Amino acid sequence: MNKFSVFVKESYREMVEKVSWPTWEQLQQSTMIVLGATIFITAIVALMDFIASGSIKFIYSLFKG
């Protein structure tokens, strides 16, 4: 149990004294970048899905008769 309490104390000390936390502005900027990238990648995947679906339907229609 002593090791655990030492671990908790050291972890708390590191989080308070050694970690550099982002400012509110930096956090907002990072959030907007992640949100923009997520929307962009989602649009690309949706476009690829649409193209693949159309291609597969076209190929099936060729063999359907």
Stockholm file with secondary structure:
# STOCKHOLM 1.0

chainA/1-65         MNKFSVFVKESYREMVEKVSWPTWEQLQQSTMIVLGATIFITAIVALMDFIASGSIKFIYSLFKG
#=GR chainA/1-65 SS CHHHHHHHHHHHHIIIIICCCCCHHHHHHHHHHHHHHHHHHHHHHHHHHHHHHHHHHHHHHHHHC
#=GC SS_cons        CHHHHHHHHHHHHIIIIICCCCCHHHHHHHHHHHHHHHHHHHHHHHHHHHHHHHHHHHHHHHHHC
//
